[in-house]
């Protein structure tokens, strides 16, 4: 299903997120064409709200 996404996507994730693992973030980034993946090594779960 993710291969059908045709617009640019920005994925932001915090490496210190204990609710959603960074492995899932990486899995999505690999499967969404044209995705830009930003992994913040110091951020936790709600850090994406600042973006």
Phi, psi and omega per residue, in radians:
X1 nan -0.665 -3.117
X2 -1.157 -0.447 3.135
X3 -1.174 -0.268 -3.141
X4 -1.462 -0.142 3.135
X5 -1.242 2.168 -3.036
X6 -1.995 0.069 3.137
X7 -1.944 2.742 3.089
X8 -1.079 2.472 -3.120
X9 -2.238 2.375 3.048
X10 -1.904 2.054 3.089
X11 -1.849 2.160 3.101
X12 -2.088 2.358 -3.116
X13 -2.573 2.598 3.077
X14 -1.765 2.270 -3.122
X15 -1.128 -0.383 3.137
X16 -1.641 0.240 3.118
X17 -1.219 2.098 3.137
X18 -1.677 -0.105 -3.125
X19 -1.657 -0.630 -3.126
X20 -2.264 2.004 -3.030
X21 -1.204 2.577 3.102
X22 -1.081 -0.418 3.104
X23 -1.119 -0.582 3.098
X24 -1.256 -0.679 3.053
X25 -0.996 -0.808 3.132
X26 -1.140 -0.689 3.113
X27 -1.047 -0.808 3.106
X28 -1.105 -0.798 -3.104
X29 -1.028 -0.628 3.136
X30 -1.250 -0.422 -3.017
X31 -1.799 -0.220 3.140
X32 -1.730 1.997 3.112
X33 -1.058 2.484 3.094
X34 1.129 0.352 3.109
X35 -1.382 2.422 2.983
X36 -1.837 2.118 -3.077
X37 -1.885 2.199 3.133
X38 -2.130 1.976 3.107
X39 -1.863 1.989 3.138
X40 -1.586 1.987 -3.061
X41 -1.169 -0.333 -3.101
X42 -1.785 -0.093 -3.016
X43 -1.612 2.684 3.066
X44 -1.934 -2.737 -2.970
X45 -1.055 -0.826 -3.008
X46 -1.621 0.135 -3.118
X47 -1.134 -0.481 3.141
X48 -1.105 -0.400 3.110
X49 -1.061 -0.513 3.115
X50 -1.225 -0.447 -3.122
X51 -1.395 nan nan
